[in-house]
């Protein structure tokens, strides 16, 4: 029993420290959200490394609950990809929609930009444009309340080469 509690403590400590980066074949537990679990749902196969940079959970008054994940993927032959994945793990009682499966973000009234491929490491300007094109929401507003927000600052710096301009604050 003590070993099990110790193992749970290690997993929780890893999550608290922001252990979000992993190779596509090695899952790392972070409250059940990992780059590997997201990639499995999305079906991306030829990935050298995947880093979960940002995770945001938000809800509205129905309540409709949405998880958003921003990943950066290193692909073969020097290719890179930004991915905005979403899921609806909880939805209003009696509603037949929603899914615990991760999908690419799809804006209904704008061009599809759930993922974007680059032949180089994405620049600050390219990442910011991707977030803008996806209508990424880091803060609560009149419609959505942020209930959880984590930015892997160290992973962002290590992978993209600069500090994120959006820093996680307690929701």
N, CA, C and O of each residue as an XYZ file, in Angstrom:
684
protein
N       0.817     -1.190      0.000
C       0.000      0.000      0.000
C       0.863      1.257      0.000
O       0.565      2.212     -0.716
N       1.946      1.264      0.809
C       2.821      2.428      0.855
C       3.480      2.696     -0.490
O       3.652      3.852     -0.879
N       3.852      1.630     -1.207
C       4.460      1.807     -2.528
C       3.475      2.449     -3.501
O       3.858      3.289     -4.316
N       2.202      2.051     -3.414
C       1.191      2.619     -4.300
C       1.012      4.113     -4.011
O       0.944      4.923     -4.936
N       0.938      4.466     -2.754
C       0.813      5.873     -2.367
C       2.042      6.650     -2.821
O       1.932      7.779     -3.300
N       3.219      6.036     -2.668
C       4.458      6.677     -3.103
C       4.436      6.902     -4.619
O       4.819      7.975     -5.087
N       3.989      5.893     -5.395
C       3.898      6.021     -6.847
C       2.936      7.132     -7.248
O       3.230      7.907     -8.158
N       1.790      7.216     -6.579
C       0.823      8.273     -6.862
C       1.437      9.628     -6.561
O       1.248     10.580     -7.318
N       2.170      9.719     -5.463
C       2.842     10.965     -5.102
C       3.852     11.392     -6.154
O       3.972     12.580     -6.456
N       4.578     10.434     -6.715
C       5.559     10.745     -7.762
C       4.848     11.266     -8.998
O       5.292     12.249     -9.592
N       3.756     10.631     -9.398
C       2.999     11.085    -10.570
C       2.461     12.483    -10.333
O       2.555     13.331    -11.220
N       1.896     12.747     -9.155
C       1.370     14.079     -8.859
C       2.480     15.116     -8.822
O       2.293     16.238     -9.293
N       3.627     14.757     -8.272
C       4.757     15.681     -8.236
C       5.232     15.997     -9.651
O       5.544     17.146     -9.965
N       5.285     14.984    -10.496
C       5.689     15.206    -11.889
C       4.715     16.146    -12.583
O       5.128     17.031    -13.332
N       3.430     15.958    -12.336
C       2.422     16.830    -12.938
C       2.593     18.259    -12.444
O       2.506     19.202    -13.229
N       2.835     18.423    -11.161
C       2.996     19.759    -10.594
C       4.230     20.457    -11.138
O       4.240     21.680    -11.279
N       5.264     19.698    -11.443
C       6.487     20.275    -11.984
C       6.407     20.540    -13.469
O       7.326     21.127    -14.039
N       5.327     20.120    -14.111
C       5.163     20.415    -15.524
C       5.908     19.457    -16.420
O       6.515     19.892    -17.400
N       5.890     18.186    -16.131
C       6.542     17.201    -16.981
C       5.606     16.936    -18.161
O       4.808     15.999    -18.137
N       5.715     17.762    -19.177
C       4.769     17.728    -20.289
C       5.412     17.230    -21.567
O       4.695     16.861    -22.497
N       6.695     17.205    -21.651
C       7.349     16.824    -22.894
C       7.685     15.345    -22.860
O       8.163     14.827    -21.850
N       7.435     14.678    -23.959
C       7.776     13.261    -24.025
C       7.913     12.863    -25.476
O       7.408     13.548    -26.365
N       8.585     11.775    -25.715
C       8.613     11.256    -27.072
C       7.258     10.660    -27.362
O       6.499     10.368    -26.438
N       6.944     10.477    -28.615
C       5.624      9.984    -28.994
C       5.354      8.603    -28.432
O       4.192      8.211    -28.319
N       6.384      7.854    -28.077
C       6.185      6.488    -27.606
C       6.229      6.344    -26.089
O       5.972      5.259    -25.568
N       6.550      7.416    -25.373
C       6.713      7.313    -23.935
C       5.740      8.233    -23.215
O       6.016      9.425    -23.081
N       4.600      7.710    -22.745
C       3.646      8.579    -22.057
C       4.142      9.006    -20.692
O       4.773      8.225    -19.981
N       3.859     10.236    -20.327
C       4.164     10.763    -19.005
C       2.852     11.266    -18.432
O       2.190     12.091    -19.062
N       2.455     10.796    -17.256
C       1.163     11.154    -16.683
C       1.151     12.585    -16.177
O       2.020     12.980    -15.399
N       0.179     13.357    -16.609
C      -0.063     14.696    -16.086
C      -1.574     14.847    -15.979
O      -2.212     15.458    -16.837
N      -2.132     14.287    -14.925
C      -3.571     14.324    -14.717
C      -4.320     13.795    -15.936
O      -5.320     14.375    -16.359
N      -3.834     12.699    -16.495
C      -4.435     12.003    -17.622
C      -4.333     12.758    -18.944
O      -4.870     12.293    -19.949
N      -3.671     13.890    -18.973
C      -3.477     14.627    -20.215
C      -2.000     14.568    -20.554
O      -1.167     15.116    -19.833
N      -1.680     13.905    -21.650
C      -0.297     13.817    -22.107
C      -0.267     14.081    -23.598
O      -1.275     13.935    -24.290
N       0.890     14.468    -24.078
C       1.029     14.639    -25.523
C       0.764     13.313    -26.221
O       0.182     13.295    -27.305
N       1.176     12.216    -25.627
C       0.970     10.899    -26.222
C      -0.512     10.556    -26.325
O      -0.967     10.077    -27.363
N      -1.271     10.801    -25.250
C      -2.700     10.472    -25.287
C      -3.420     11.321    -26.333
O      -4.331     10.835    -27.002
N      -3.026     12.567    -26.477
C      -3.640     13.439    -27.477
C      -3.297     12.950    -28.879
O      -4.171     12.870    -29.743
N      -2.023     12.622    -29.107
C      -1.595     12.157    -30.428
C      -2.280     10.855    -30.818
O      -2.608     10.654    -31.987
N      -2.498      9.973    -29.857
C      -3.190      8.711    -30.159
C      -4.591      8.988    -30.672
O      -5.025      8.369    -31.643
N      -5.305      9.906    -30.036
C      -6.654     10.248    -30.490
C      -6.639     10.916    -31.855
O      -7.521     10.666    -32.677
N      -5.641     11.767    -32.107
C      -5.581     12.499    -33.376
C      -5.060     11.645    -34.517
O      -5.306     11.960    -35.682
N      -4.343     10.565    -34.207
C      -3.853      9.665    -35.235
C      -2.541     10.077    -35.886
O      -2.176      9.529    -36.927
N      -1.822     11.033    -35.296
C      -0.511     11.393    -35.839
C       0.449     10.246    -35.576
O       0.531      9.765    -34.446
N       1.166      9.802    -36.574
C       2.030      8.633    -36.427
C       3.522      8.959    -36.497
O       4.285      8.525    -35.634
N       3.942      9.702    -37.489
C       5.374      9.936    -37.697
C       5.825     11.179    -36.938
O       6.080     12.230    -37.526
N       5.917     11.033    -35.616
C       6.303     12.139    -34.746
C       7.571     11.739    -34.005
O       7.628     10.682    -33.376
N       8.591     12.599    -34.086
C       9.817     12.320    -33.341
C       9.658     12.706    -31.884
O       9.957     11.908    -30.995
N       9.190     13.915    -31.627
C       8.882     14.341    -30.269
C       7.621     15.196    -30.285
O       7.301     15.852    -31.276
N       6.928     15.170    -29.175
C       5.717     15.977    -29.004
C       5.790     16.639    -27.642
O       6.102     15.987    -26.646
N       5.506     17.926    -27.596
C       5.538     18.659    -26.338
C       4.208     19.366    -26.152
O       3.758     20.118    -27.015
N       3.594     19.111    -25.017
C       2.360     19.783    -24.644
C       2.757     21.108    -24.001
O       3.233     21.134    -22.866
N       2.559     22.210    -24.729
C       2.993     23.521    -24.254
C       1.982     24.182    -23.332
O       2.354     24.797    -22.332
N       0.700     24.054    -23.668
C      -0.349     24.730    -22.908
C      -1.552     23.808    -22.790
O      -1.917     23.112    -23.738
N      -2.159     23.815    -21.608
C      -3.412     23.093    -21.382
C      -4.362     24.036    -20.662
O      -4.011     24.596    -19.623
N      -5.574     24.219    -21.211
C      -6.576     25.104    -20.621
C      -7.900     24.367    -20.560
O      -8.313     23.739    -21.536
N      -8.569     24.441    -19.414
C      -9.926     23.934    -19.265
C     -10.822     25.126    -18.976
O     -10.494     25.985    -18.157
N     -11.973     25.166    -19.669
C     -12.904     26.279    -19.462
C     -14.327     25.760    -19.497
O     -14.602     24.701    -20.062
N     -15.243     26.526    -18.878
C     -16.645     26.137    -18.884
C     -17.521     27.373    -18.994
O     -17.102     28.483    -18.665
N     -18.755     27.160    -19.468
C     -19.708     28.254    -19.534
C     -20.883     27.948    -18.603
O     -20.776     27.054    -17.764
N     -21.979     28.655    -18.730
C     -23.081     28.548    -17.781
C     -23.992     27.343    -17.995
O     -24.845     27.089    -17.144
N     -23.860     26.589    -19.082
C     -24.790     25.470    -19.346
C     -24.676     24.324    -18.360
O     -25.771     23.886    -18.006
N     -23.686     23.775    -17.868
C     -22.272     24.051    -18.143
C     -21.756     23.195    -19.304
O     -22.023     21.995    -19.372
N     -21.035     23.814    -20.188
C     -20.326     23.138    -21.262
C     -18.861     23.262    -20.908
O     -18.388     24.356    -20.602
N     -18.138     22.162    -20.943
C     -16.763     22.103    -20.470
C     -15.858     21.779    -21.657
O     -16.116     20.819    -22.383
N     -14.808     22.560    -21.861
C     -13.910     22.381    -22.999
C     -12.464     22.332    -22.507
O     -12.048     23.163    -21.700
N     -11.709     21.361    -22.993
C     -10.265     21.303    -22.776
C      -9.587     21.701    -24.078
O      -9.957     21.215    -25.146
N      -8.599     22.580    -23.996
C      -7.780     22.984    -25.141
C      -6.335     22.611    -24.863
O      -5.848     22.782    -23.745
N      -5.651     22.100    -25.876
C      -4.240     21.743    -25.730
C      -3.459     22.287    -26.921
O      -3.878     22.135    -28.069
N      -2.332     22.917    -26.644
C      -1.427     23.391    -27.690
C      -0.188     22.516    -27.645
O       0.496     22.440    -26.624
N       0.096     21.856    -28.759
C       1.281     20.999    -28.861
C       2.189     21.502    -29.970
O       1.738     22.109    -30.942
N       3.470     21.238    -29.805
C       4.417     21.427    -30.896
C       5.035     20.060    -31.164
O       5.506     19.381    -30.252
N       5.023     19.673    -32.439
C       5.546     18.374    -32.838
C       6.794     18.554    -33.678
O       6.844     19.416    -34.556
N       7.796     17.742    -33.405
C       8.960     17.651    -34.276
C       8.739     16.417    -35.140
O       8.552     15.312    -34.630
N       8.762     16.619    -36.458
C       8.493     15.560    -37.414
C       9.776     15.187    -38.143
O      10.774     15.899    -38.033
N       9.767     14.088    -38.884
C      10.958     13.725    -39.661
C      11.316     14.798    -40.696
O      10.477     15.611    -41.083
N      12.555     14.782    -41.127
C      13.072     15.656    -42.185
C      12.980     17.138    -41.838
O      12.758     17.972    -42.716
N      13.151     17.468    -40.553
C      13.186     18.863    -40.143
C      11.847     19.573    -40.150
O      11.802     20.799    -40.047
N      10.767     18.839    -40.268
C       9.430     19.437    -40.269
C       8.955     19.647    -38.829
O       9.346     18.913    -37.922
N       8.118     20.644    -38.637
C       7.517     20.962    -37.342
C       6.029     21.160    -37.551
O       5.582     21.448    -38.661
N       5.257     21.002    -36.475
C       3.828     21.232    -36.567
C       3.305     21.775    -35.247
O       3.658     21.287    -34.174
N       2.454     22.796    -35.344
C       1.693     23.276    -34.197
C       0.318     22.636    -34.277
O      -0.261     22.531    -35.359
N      -0.204     22.208    -33.139
C      -1.492     21.521    -33.091
C      -2.335     22.125    -31.976
O      -1.877     22.276    -30.843
N      -3.579     22.469    -32.319
C      -4.560     22.899    -31.320
C      -5.611     21.801    -31.233
O      -6.454     21.662    -32.119
N      -5.552     21.022    -30.158
C      -6.488     19.920    -29.942
C      -7.530     20.333    -28.901
O      -7.239     21.093    -27.976
N      -8.744     19.819    -29.071
C      -9.829     20.117    -28.135
C     -10.610     18.854    -27.823
O     -10.583     17.880    -28.576
N     -11.303     18.893    -26.702
C     -12.244     17.832    -26.359
C     -13.292     18.412    -25.413
O     -13.084     19.462    -24.805
N     -14.409     17.718    -25.300
C     -15.499     18.107    -24.397
C     -15.750     16.960    -23.435
O     -16.689     16.189    -23.632
N     -14.931     16.828    -22.398
C     -15.058     15.676    -21.507
C     -16.316     15.691    -20.640
O     -16.750     14.643    -20.161
N     -16.904     16.872    -20.436
C     -18.157     16.987    -19.681
C     -19.081     17.899    -20.478
O     -18.632     18.883    -21.066
N     -20.356     17.576    -20.497
C     -21.304     18.418    -21.216
C     -22.641     18.387    -20.497
O     -22.863     17.538    -19.634
N     -23.536     19.309    -20.846
C     -24.795     19.424    -20.098
C     -25.577     18.119    -20.065
O     -25.580     17.348    -21.025
N     -26.241     17.893    -18.936
C     -27.050     16.691    -18.760
C     -28.101     16.611    -19.872
O     -28.757     17.600    -20.198
N     -28.242     15.425    -20.440
C     -29.208     15.212    -21.507
C     -28.696     15.575    -22.888
O     -29.369     15.300    -23.881
N     -27.526     16.183    -22.974
C     -26.955     16.555    -24.272
C     -26.287     15.341    -24.885
O     -25.632     14.574    -24.180
N     -26.440     15.158    -26.165
C     -25.869     13.984    -26.822
C     -24.590     14.301    -27.581
O     -24.153     13.505    -28.413
N     -24.000     15.420    -27.315
C     -22.751     15.792    -27.972
C     -21.575     15.627    -27.045
O     -21.661     14.952    -26.019
N     -20.482     16.247    -27.413
C     -19.298     16.189    -26.581
C     -18.548     14.886    -26.774
O     -19.089     13.907    -27.287
N     -17.306     14.891    -26.358
C     -16.476     13.717    -26.508
C     -15.268     13.819    -25.600
O     -14.717     14.901    -25.399
N     -14.862     12.690    -25.056
C     -13.617     12.674    -24.288
C     -12.434     12.465    -25.222
O     -11.285     12.529    -24.785
N     -12.697     12.218    -26.497
C     -11.641     12.022    -27.492
C     -11.141     13.380    -27.988
O     -11.925     14.296    -28.236
N      -9.817     13.486    -28.124
C      -9.210     14.714    -28.630
C      -9.433     14.820    -30.134
O      -9.305     13.839    -30.867
N      -9.770     16.034    -30.580
C      -9.980     16.344    -31.988
C      -9.197     17.604    -32.321
O      -8.798     18.352    -31.428
N      -8.980     17.833    -33.613
C      -8.371     19.098    -34.006
C      -9.383     20.205    -33.832
O     -10.566     20.027    -34.124
N      -8.922     21.356    -33.353
C      -9.789     22.519    -33.204
C     -10.290     22.927    -34.580
O      -9.515     23.000    -35.533
N     -11.576     23.191    -34.683
C     -12.174     23.570    -35.954
C     -13.095     24.754    -35.719
O     -14.144     24.615    -35.091
N     -12.704     25.925    -36.222
C     -13.518     27.127    -36.113
C     -14.547     27.079    -37.235
O     -14.188     26.931    -38.403
N     -15.811     27.202    -36.887
C     -16.872     27.050    -37.882
C     -17.006     28.240    -38.826
O     -17.460     28.068    -39.958
N     -16.626     29.436    -38.395
C     -16.824     30.617    -39.245
C     -15.494     31.224    -39.711
O     -15.392     32.432    -39.928
N     -14.485     30.368    -39.859
C     -13.177     30.815    -40.324
C     -12.453     29.615    -40.944
O     -12.868     28.474    -40.740
N     -11.387     29.859    -41.691
C     -10.645     28.730    -42.272
C     -10.126     27.780    -41.196
O      -9.806     28.205    -40.086
N     -10.046     26.490    -41.532
C      -9.549     25.470    -40.601
C      -8.068     25.681    -40.329
O      -7.260     25.787    -41.252
N      -7.726     25.738    -39.052
C      -6.328     25.903    -38.668
C      -6.002     25.056    -37.444
O      -5.222     25.486    -36.594
N      -6.575     23.873    -37.336
C      -6.331     23.006    -36.192
C      -4.886     22.574    -36.070
O      -4.405     22.276    -34.977
N      -4.196     22.540    -37.201
C      -2.756     22.273    -37.176
C      -2.102     23.052    -38.305
O      -2.748     23.402    -39.292
N      -0.829     23.316    -38.148
C      -0.087     24.056    -39.170
C       1.325     23.502    -39.213
O       1.992     23.378    -38.185
N       1.776     23.168    -40.429
C       3.092     22.561    -40.645
C       4.101     23.622    -41.066
O       3.767     24.584    -41.758
N       5.350     23.422    -40.628
C       6.449     24.341    -40.953
C       7.664     23.526    -41.388
O       7.840     22.386    -40.957
N       8.494     24.108    -42.235
C       9.737     23.447    -42.626
C      10.898     23.919    -41.749
O      12.066     23.695    -42.066
N      10.549     24.576    -40.641
C      11.512     25.093    -39.668
C      10.815     25.162    -38.304
O       9.594     25.031    -38.213
N      11.594     25.365    -37.267
C      11.015     25.558    -35.929
C      10.142     26.812    -36.001
O      10.610     27.847    -36.475
N       8.881     26.747    -35.542
C       8.010     27.922    -35.641
C       8.563     29.106    -34.841
O       9.037     28.953    -33.715
N       8.488     30.274    -35.450
C       8.964     31.504    -34.804
C       7.898     32.044    -33.862
O       6.754     31.591    -33.874
N       8.284     33.001    -33.059
C       7.350     33.666    -32.147
C       6.160     34.227    -32.928
O       5.010     34.055    -32.524
N       6.439     34.892    -34.038
C       5.390     35.496    -34.859
C       4.442     34.415    -35.404
O       3.226     34.606    -35.414
N       4.989     33.303    -35.848
C       4.170     32.213    -36.390
C       3.314     31.551    -35.311
O       2.157     31.212    -35.558
N       3.878     31.366    -34.117
C       3.110     30.790    -33.009
C       1.983     31.741    -32.624
O       0.845     31.311    -32.440
N       2.292     33.034    -32.500
C       1.257     34.012    -32.143
C       0.151     34.062    -33.191
O      -1.025     34.177    -32.845
N       0.518     33.977    -34.470
C      -0.495     33.976    -35.531
C      -1.354     32.724    -35.462
O      -2.566     32.791    -35.666
N      -0.738     31.581    -35.176
C      -1.490     30.328    -35.035
C      -2.499     30.438    -33.891
O      -3.654     30.039    -34.039
N      -2.064     30.979    -32.753
C      -2.966     31.153    -31.617
C      -4.103     32.109    -31.961
O      -5.256     31.864    -31.606
N      -3.779     33.184    -32.646
C      -4.810     34.153    -33.054
C      -5.794     33.498    -34.028
O      -7.006     33.657    -33.884
N      -5.283     32.770    -35.006
C      -6.140     32.113    -36.000
C      -7.065     31.085    -35.356
O      -8.158     30.827    -35.860
N      -6.630     30.502    -34.246
C      -7.420     29.507    -33.528
C      -8.298     30.118    -32.450
O      -9.017     29.407    -31.748
N      -8.240     31.422    -32.322
C      -9.015     32.119    -31.291
C      -8.739     31.519    -29.914
O      -9.648     31.287    -29.117
N      -7.444     31.275    -29.663
C      -7.028     30.670    -28.398
C      -7.431     31.588    -27.254
O      -7.262     32.805    -27.336
N      -7.961     31.006    -26.197
C      -8.447     31.774    -25.059
C      -7.655     31.420    -23.813
O      -7.756     30.307    -23.295
N      -6.858     32.387    -23.332
C      -6.056     32.191    -22.126
C      -6.730     32.763    -20.886
O      -6.385     32.384    -19.766
N      -7.683     33.667    -21.070
C      -8.311     34.366    -19.948
C      -9.819     34.135    -19.955
O     -10.405     33.862    -21.002
N     -10.439     34.244    -18.793
C     -11.899     34.186    -18.689
C     -12.490     35.424    -19.357
O     -11.859     36.480    -19.408
N     -13.708     35.277    -19.867
C     -14.418     36.420    -20.426
C     -15.885     36.331    -20.014
O     -16.215     35.583    -19.093
N     -16.767     37.072    -20.669
C     -18.177     37.082    -20.269
C     -18.876     35.763    -20.571
O     -19.929     35.487    -19.997
N     -18.317     34.941    -21.458
C     -18.940     33.673    -21.827
C     -18.274     32.455    -21.202
O     -18.950     31.494    -20.834
N     -16.957     32.492    -21.082
C     -16.196     31.320    -20.620
C     -15.382     31.657    -19.390
O     -14.765     32.719    -19.304
N     -15.389     30.726    -18.428
C     -14.585     30.868    -17.219
C     -13.460     29.833    -17.288
O     -13.714     28.639    -17.451
N     -12.228     30.297    -17.163
C     -11.078     29.398    -17.147
C     -11.039     28.716    -15.778
O     -11.001     29.386    -14.746
N     -11.048     27.390    -15.773
C     -11.020     26.648    -14.516
C      -9.675     25.972    -14.263
O      -9.373     25.570    -13.140
N      -8.873     25.852    -15.318
C      -7.530     25.273    -15.165
C      -6.666     25.784    -16.315
O      -7.106     25.817    -17.464
N      -5.441     26.178    -15.999
C      -4.546     26.708    -17.028
C      -3.115     26.381    -16.632
O      -2.666     26.724    -15.538
N      -2.409     25.719    -17.529
C      -1.016     25.377    -17.279
C      -0.215     25.697    -18.534
O      -0.567     25.268    -19.633
N       0.857     26.448    -18.364
C       1.789     26.738    -19.454
C       3.129     26.133    -19.058
O       3.666     26.448    -17.996
N       3.668     25.270    -19.907
C       4.981     24.676    -19.642
C       6.051     25.657    -20.117
O       6.539     25.566    -21.243
N       6.403     26.593    -19.245
C       7.355     27.645    -19.608
C       8.725     27.083    -19.980
O       9.340     27.528    -20.949
N       9.198     26.108    -19.209
C      10.520     25.527    -19.485
C      10.518     24.777    -20.818
O      11.453     24.912    -21.607
N       9.484     23.998    -21.068
C       9.384     23.286    -22.339
C       9.274     24.244    -23.507
O       9.891     24.028    -24.550
N       8.495     25.296    -23.343
C       8.333     26.317    -24.386
C       9.696     26.926    -24.712
O      10.073     27.035    -25.879
N      10.427     27.320    -23.673
C      11.757     27.917    -23.865
C      12.707     26.920    -24.539
O      13.426     27.276    -25.473
N      12.705     25.680    -24.063
C      13.606     24.661    -24.591
C      13.299     24.331    -26.058
O      14.212     24.233    -26.878
N      12.023     24.163    -26.382
C      11.634     23.731    -27.721
C      11.578     24.886    -28.713
O      12.100     24.772    -29.822
N      10.948     26.005    -28.326
C      10.762     27.111    -29.260
C      11.860     28.166    -29.186
O      11.998     28.984    -30.095
N      12.647     28.149    -28.100
C      13.795     29.049    -28.018
C      13.495     30.427    -27.455
O      14.351     31.310    -27.513
N      12.306     30.633    -26.915
C      11.974     31.907    -26.282
C      10.922     31.667    -25.203
O      10.239     30.643    -25.199
N      10.805     32.632    -24.287
C       9.827     32.502    -23.209
C       8.432     32.825    -23.742
O       8.273     33.705    -24.588
N       7.421     32.108    -23.243
C       6.058     32.410    -23.695
C       5.602     33.774    -23.180
O       5.953     34.175    -22.070
N       4.822     34.478    -23.986
C       4.303     35.773    -23.539
C       3.089     35.580    -22.641
O       2.717     36.487    -21.897
N       2.471     34.405    -22.706
C       1.316     34.098    -21.867
C       1.794     33.198    -20.736
O       2.234     32.072    -20.973
N       1.709     33.688    -19.529
C       2.179     32.945    -18.372
C       0.968     32.459    -17.581
O       0.010     33.203    -17.369
N       1.025     31.206    -17.151
C      -0.096     30.633    -16.393
C      -0.235     31.336    -15.051
O       0.735     31.538    -14.321
N      -1.454     31.693    -14.762
C      -1.798     32.204    -13.434
C      -2.859     31.270    -12.884
O      -3.489     30.524    -13.633
N      -3.051     31.311    -11.592
C      -4.091     30.470    -11.002
C      -5.441     30.900    -11.544
O      -5.768     32.086    -11.581
N      -6.216     29.912    -11.961
C      -7.542     30.199    -12.534
C      -8.511     30.557    -11.437
O      -9.679     30.833    -11.710
